[in-house]
């Protein structure tokens, strides 16, 4: 008999490297009480991928290097993030940002440069 299904599913997820925790962790449609909304959870690494690909216009290979993951993994993360974001916007759901397998980069910010 095989063990617990949680332990027999593929290999463990590698931590993705992000620059820091997002400053804003929740978005919701205006005028609808939070209690009435469904929620979509966007992980911190998905949020970082959106920032690199869609806000900063980075190529996937370059963004993957910054996050210390493969280009294919970055592609999977950005696809998931875009689907979740589109679902929230088009279906009027709240977005909560948090969780995921990530570590915060220890790269220091350069003076005068701001990170998103």
N, C-alpha and C positions, 0 to 999 in steps of 0.2 A: 504494500500500500504506500502511496506517495504521502509525503508530509503535508503540512498546512499549505493551502494553495497560495497564500501570500509569499511564502518562502520559495516556492518552486517556479515563480514567474520571472523568467529572464534574469538578466544581471541587475544589480542595484544601480539606481540613477546617480550619475556623477553630479557633483555640485557645479553650478554655473557661477562664474565670477561677475559680480555687479559692482557698480561704483558706489552704491549706497542705497539706503532705504528711500523710497519715494516720499516726498513731502506731503502729498495729498494721497489719501488711501481710500477715498470713497467718492463716487459720483452718483447722482440720481436725477431723474427727470424732474423738472420744476413743477410745482403745483400738485404733486401726488404724494400723499403721506407715505413715509418709509414703510410703515406696517403693511401697506397695500401692495408693495412692489415685490416682484421676484428679483433675485440677485444672481449676477454672474461673477464668478471669482476669477480674477486675472492674477496670476502669480507674479512675484517680483521679477523673475527672469523673463517672463513674457512682456512685462512693462518695459524692461530694459531693452529687449529686442525691438519693440515698437519704437522706442526712442532712437535707437541706432538706425534702423531701416527707414522709418517713415518720417521722423522729425529731422534727423541729420542727413538722410539720404545716403548712408554708407552701403557699400556693396556687402553682400552676405559673407563673403570670405573674410573681409576686413573686420566686420562686426563679430564674426565667430572667433577670430583670433583674440579680440578684446575680452570676450567672455570665456576664453580658454576652452572652447568646444569645437567640434567638427562643423564644417559648413552644412552638412546634411542635418545635424542636430539643430543648428540655428534655423534652417529652413522649416523644420518641424515645429519649433517653438514659435516662429513668426506666423506660420499658418494658423496655429491654434489661437494665438493672440488676436489675429485679425478676425477670425470667425466669432470669437467671444465678444469682441468689441462691436462688430456688426450686429450680432444678435441683440446686444443690450440697446444699441441705438435704434434699431428698426422695430424692436418689440417693446420698447419702453421699459427696460429693466435697469436696475441699479447695478453699478460696477463696484466691487470691493477688491482692492489690491492688497495682496498679502499671501504669504506661504510660498511653497515651492522649495526646490533643492538648490540653494545658492549660498555663496560666501561673499562677504564684502571685500572688495579689493583694498589692499593696503597701499596703493599708489597715491601719493600725496598730490593735492591740487596745486597747480602752478599759480603763482600770484597773478591776479588780474584776470584769470580765466574762470568762468563759471561752468559747472556741469549741470545738465538738465535733470 
